[in-house]
Amino acid sequence: MKQRPRIYYTAIQKALMWDRWQKGESLQQIAGWLKQTYLGNENYQVSHETIYRSLFIQATLALMANLVCFILLYTHREDNLNMSSTWLCSRNDLFANVGVLVAASLSYIYISKWPDIVIGTAIAILFLKSSWSVIKEAINAIN
């Protein structure tokens, strides 16, 4: 079985793909755009499944790394405000990683950007709530 050569996107190419995603294009449309833009270059002839798999692998690796940090910080979460804040960030990162995996899976299954938008909003709310609690604790510590 012939293996596909590794693809290295430039920063400009990544920015163009991100811009298309932000404008509401699906990964299928972005994969099609890559095929048309780089016609004749096999390195850029990727399917949307390849893009989804890549995102899924990256999110899984990030989840494992954040889980290790979370476990290390768990016993120190109430030591002081700095450790509490660090632990909250680690916890939020775990939720974000799981959210990315769920959003990627649902977006793939339903060919929609809405799972990503809904889960992204939920993650943003979680981060804002945690930030507010740290700010309140910091104000209490100052007083």
N, C-alpha and C positions, 0 to 999 in steps of 0.2 A: 504494500500500500504506500503510495507516494505521500510524503508529508508536505504540508503547505509550509512555505518559508515564513519565518517570524516577521510580523508586521511592526514597523516602527513609524508611528505618526509624528509629524512635526508639531510644534506648538500651534502653528497656524491652522493645520488640518484639524487638530483637536478643537480649537476655538470655532472653526467653521461647523464641525459636527455638533458641538454644544449649542451654537446659535440656532441651528436647524431644529434641534430638540426643543429648545426654549420657544421656538415659533410654532410648536405643536406637531412637527413631523414625527411620524412613528419611526422605530428602528428599521422597519422594512423599507421605508422611503429613504432613510439615510443610507442604508446598504445599497439601494438602487442608485442613489446619487454618486456614491463612491465608485460603483461599477461604470457609470457613464463618464464621470470626471477623469478617471484613470483607466480609460479603455485601453486594453492591450497590456496592462501591467497586472499580472496575476497576483501580485502581493496585496492589491487592494480589492480583489474580487471576493469580498466576504459577505456572508449572509447575515440576516438579523439574528439567527440562532447563535452564530459565532459571537456576536456582540453581547447578547444576553448571557451566554456562557462565561464570557470574560468578566462581565460585571458580577455575576454570581460567584465566581472564584475569588475575585478581589474582596467582595463583601464577606465571604466565608473566612478568608485569611485574617481580615480585620477583626472579625468577631472572635476568632481564637486568641488573637493578641490582646484584645480588650478584656476578654474573660480572664486571662492570666493577671492583668493589672487589677481587675476588680477583686479577684481572690486575694491578691497581695495587700490591697488597701482595706479590705473588709474589716479586719480586726482593729484598724487604726481610725475608723470613720468618726469616732467620737473623741479623739485625742484633743483636737483643737479646731479652730475655724478653718485653717488652711487644709488640714487633712479631711475635714468634713466636706469642704468644697471640692477637693480633688476626688474624693470618693463619689460625690454626686455627679461629677463630670464623667467618671468612669462608668457609673451606672447608666447615665444618659447615652453614652457611646454604645453600650450593649443594646439598649432599646433601639437606637438608631440603626445599628448593624442588622438586628433582626427585622426592623422595619424595611430596610433596603432589600433584604432577601425576600420578604413577603411581597413588597411592591414589584420587584423584578419578576417574581413568579406570576403574580396576578396580571401584570402588564403583558407578559408573554402569552398567558393563556387567553386573555380577553382582547389582546391587541388594542390596548387603550392606555392613555397616559393618566387616566383618572386615579388608578390605585396609587401611583407615584405622588400625585397632588394631594390626595387625602392623607396618606401616611406621612408625607413630608410636612403637612400642616400639623398633624398630631405630634410629630417630633419637635417642631418649632414651639408648640405650646408647652410641651414637657420642659424644654430648655429654658423658656421664659419663666415658667413657674419655679424651677430650681434656682435660676439666677435671682429671682426676687427673694427667695428664702435665704439665700446667702447674703444678699444686701441687707435684709432685716437683721440677720444675726450679726453682721459686721457693725451695723448701727448700734445694736444693743451692747456689743463688746466695747465700743468707743465710749458709750455713756456710762 
